[in-house]
Amino acid sequence: MSQQKKEKSKIADHRHCVVCGRAISPDEQVCSPDCREKLELSKEKEKKSRRMMLIIYVVMIIMLILFFLFRPAS
């Protein structure tokens, strides 16, 4: 067990690039400008999809409200 602790201490303090998984220094998030660009594009795509889902939910709620307000009396 103590041998495993010694082996783990040989690994330098690091993080992994959130895009490609390469080992990088702990104060960085990505390893290269290419990965930074991919990360920004991914964030923008996620932001657009969240906006679209919000719009869809709002439209559905408005349609339900209108349906229940103006439904024919039975």
C-alpha positions in Angstrom: 0.0 0.0 0.0 2.8 2.4 0.8 4.3 1.7 -2.6 1.1 2.9 -4.3 1.3 6.2 -2.3 4.9 6.6 -3.5 3.9 6.0 -7.1 1.0 8.5 -6.9 3.3 11.2 -5.5 5.5 11.0 -8.7 2.6 12.3 -10.8 2.9 16.1 -11.2 0.0 18.3 -10.2 -2.1 18.7 -13.3 -5.6 18.9 -14.8 -7.0 17.6 -18.0 -8.1 19.7 -21.0 -11.9 19.8 -21.0 -12.0 19.3 -24.8 -9.4 16.7 -25.6 -8.3 15.3 -22.3 -4.5 16.1 -22.5 -2.7 16.8 -19.2 -2.2 20.6 -18.6 -1.1 22.8 -15.8 -3.7 23.2 -13.0 -4.3 26.9 -13.7 -5.4 26.3 -17.3 -8.7 25.0 -18.7 -7.7 24.0 -22.2 -4.4 23.0 -23.8 -4.4 25.0 -27.1 -6.1 27.8 -29.0 -7.8 25.2 -31.1 -9.3 23.6 -28.0 -10.3 27.0 -26.7 -12.2 27.7 -29.9 -13.9 24.3 -29.8 -14.9 25.0 -26.2 -16.3 28.5 -27.1 -18.3 27.0 -30.0 -19.7 24.3 -27.7 -20.7 26.9 -25.1 -22.5 29.0 -27.8 -24.3 25.9 -29.1 -25.4 25.0 -25.6 -26.6 28.5 -25.0 -28.6 28.5 -28.2 -30.2 25.1 -27.4 -31.2 26.4 -23.9 -32.8 29.5 -25.4 -34.7 27.3 -28.0 -36.0 25.0 -25.2 -37.1 28.0 -23.2 -39.0 29.4 -26.2 -40.6 26.0 -26.9 -41.7 25.8 -23.2 -43.2 29.3 -23.2 -45.1 28.6 -26.5 -46.5 25.3 -25.1 -47.6 27.0 -21.9 -49.3 29.8 -23.9 -51.0 27.3 -26.1 -52.3 25.3 -23.1 -53.6 28.5 -21.5 -55.3 29.6 -24.6 -56.8 26.1 -25.1 -58.2 26.0 -21.6 -59.5 29.6 -21.8 -61.2 29.3 -25.2 -62.3 25.6 -25.2 -65.9 25.0 -26.2 -68.3 24.5 -23.4 -69.5 20.9 -23.1 
